Amino acid sequence: MSEFEPYEQPEFSIPENLVNKLYEFSGDSDKYKGVIIACVTEKGQPLIYSRFDSIITELGLRKAMMDFLEKSDGDIDHTND
């Protein structure tokens, strides 16, 4: 039996078929579908996956992400007072 070598393991990634499945679950059969997934590898490298059915859905999700991040930044500022 060989010894475990963590540096020889493939780096983390989300399989494309899982992203596609989440996209399919995200909206109606023909509209309002979209996902943005943010995660990090074991080496600290950020990964962002996205898929949208239209520019309108993309813009809406991007705005929702910006609002979420701004609120998160505000929450962090208040906890550091």
C-alpha positions in Angstrom: 0.0 0.0 0.0 1.4 3.4 -0.9 1.7 6.3 1.4 -0.8 9.2 1.1 0.8 12.1 -0.8 -1.4 15.2 -0.5 0.5 17.1 -3.1 -0.2 14.5 -5.7 -4.0 14.7 -5.3 -6.0 16.6 -7.9 -7.0 20.1 -6.9 -10.6 20.6 -5.8 -13.2 21.6 -8.4 -16.9 21.3 -8.8 -17.8 19.0 -11.7 -19.4 20.7 -14.6 -22.4 18.3 -14.6 -23.1 19.4 -10.9 -23.1 23.1 -11.9 -25.4 22.3 -14.8 -27.8 20.3 -12.6 -27.9 23.2 -10.1 -28.6 25.5 -13.0 -31.5 23.3 -14.2 -33.0 23.3 -10.6 -32.6 27.1 -10.3 -35.6 28.3 -12.3 -38.6 27.6 -14.4 -38.3 25.3 -17.4 -37.6 28.0 -19.9 -36.7 31.2 -18.0 -35.2 32.8 -14.9 -32.5 30.3 -14.5 -29.1 31.1 -13.1 -26.4 30.2 -10.5 -23.3 31.7 -9.1 -21.2 29.4 -6.9 -18.2 30.7 -5.0 -15.8 28.3 -3.2 -12.2 27.9 -2.4 -9.7 25.1 -3.1 -7.6 23.5 -0.4 -4.7 25.8 -1.5 -6.8 28.9 -0.9 -7.5 29.6 -4.6 -11.0 31.1 -5.1 -13.2 29.4 -7.7 -16.3 31.0 -9.1 -18.7 29.1 -11.3 -21.7 30.8 -13.1 -24.3 30.0 -15.6 -27.3 32.1 -16.7 -30.2 31.9 -19.2 -30.1 35.5 -20.1 -28.3 38.8 -19.4 -31.2 39.9 -17.3 -30.8 37.0 -15.0 -27.1 37.5 -14.8 -27.5 41.2 -13.9 -30.0 40.4 -11.3 -27.8 37.7 -9.7 -24.8 40.0 -9.8 -26.7 42.8 -8.1 -27.9 40.3 -5.4 -24.3 39.2 -4.9 -23.1 42.8 -4.6 -25.8 43.6 -2.1 -25.0 40.5 -0.1 -21.2 41.3 0.0 -21.9 45.0 0.9 -24.1 43.8 3.8 -21.5 41.3 4.9 -18.9 44.0 4.9 -21.1 46.2 7.1 -21.7 43.3 9.5 -18.0 42.7 9.8 -17.4 46.5 10.5 -20.0 46.4 13.3 -18.4 43.4 15.0 -15.0 45.0 15.0 -16.2 48.1 17.0 
